[in-house]
């Protein structure tokens, strides 16, 4: 075990609240999946898997509202420009509201195109369509909360996001039990519970920002919001993140859609395994968030040695955590399928494909950590290039060549895709910061 330094304490001070808040997100997904998985048909779970994948595509396509805000805030805070950091938040939140209004206005076209591309089974489509239409009403809350969380992480504050996420998710689970099991609303009940919880979380997020900055000249901040040039700059700087995120979500949507073609049982099993994968991903992202805040502020302050030390120690703890997660998944390989669903065919499919899940923390961990470094420093173009290369040169070709292997071929392509994201991003890190001349 490595010696624990002051920097490690700083990393863990950022990482542990981020890990707890992050893993509460897939735990919520697991709660939804477990409740729906104990109903009399897998179609409700399949509908939430398809609908959730489409919503992730719509919402996280604008994930730059979180990631881009983090990088810009971290650099401003590192340089001691606190008012500039708050302006970044205000502009991002206003942009989030405008994007949400556009999503609500265009949702018939967006949903029609999305379901046409994913082509869910006929018995699942009506439930998935209803689920998504209900969930879309929370678009303003979701996107504004992204901006607030990004501002918090840029300031190396992960405790407020923990409070926001955990509060919303606990409420969501309680409402799931009421709406799904109590009122029999099936997948629509899951959607309604999430909408209520997301607006509650957004209200809490805005209140926490107001409480954190009691002496802020809000009128002065508001007077500087209406500067179109600043929004053009914000959008231009986050274009790479937008393309990168769309490609990532397309990869997940493709995985779900390809699983749907293999039958409702495979679709349900893959949905449950993806929830466990997201649990691992969000746990590892705690160290990515630490890297975002620390590297952005060290770059803003011009501290090259501190920058490199932060990357190295975040990478060490991320690697240790990936190994522990793999061990936990291996130990839970028998019990977890029993707990997650009462449908025996889905349990059998889970056990058959479980080894692929064991590979994911180790395969994907490096990409999460490097994403954190590039987001924190607002160097986003390499992330876009890496994602495009991994999708076009690894994911799709491997899936095409391994179609005869069924779901095993799909998982092979997915594992290699996640591994390729890290291996293609590392050379860009070395060029910028790895050599003797690299630095802030």
Buried (B, 14 or more C-beta within 10 A) or exposed (E): EEEEEEBBEBBBEBBBBBBBBBBBBBBBBBBBBBBBBBBEBBBBBBBBBBBBBBBBBBBBBBBBBBBBBBBBBBBBBBBEBBEBBBBBBBBBBBBBBEBBEEBEEEBEEBBEEBBEEBEBBEEBBEBBBBBBBBBBBBBBBBBBBBBBBBBBBBBBBBBBBBBBBBBBBEBBBEBBBBBBEEEEBBBBBBBBBBBBBBBBBBBBBBEBBEEBBEEBEEEEBEEEEEEEEBBEEBEEBBBBBBBBBBBBBBBBBBBBBBBBBBBBBBBBBBBBBBBBBBBBBBBBBBBBBBBBBBBBBBBBBEBBEBBBBBBEBBBBBBBBBBEEBBEBBEEBBEEBBEEBBEBEBBBEBBBBBBEBBBBBBBBBBBBBBBBBBBBBBBBBBBBBBBBBBBBEEBBBEBBEEBEEEBBBBBBBBBBBBBBBBBBBBBEBBEEBBBEEEBBB
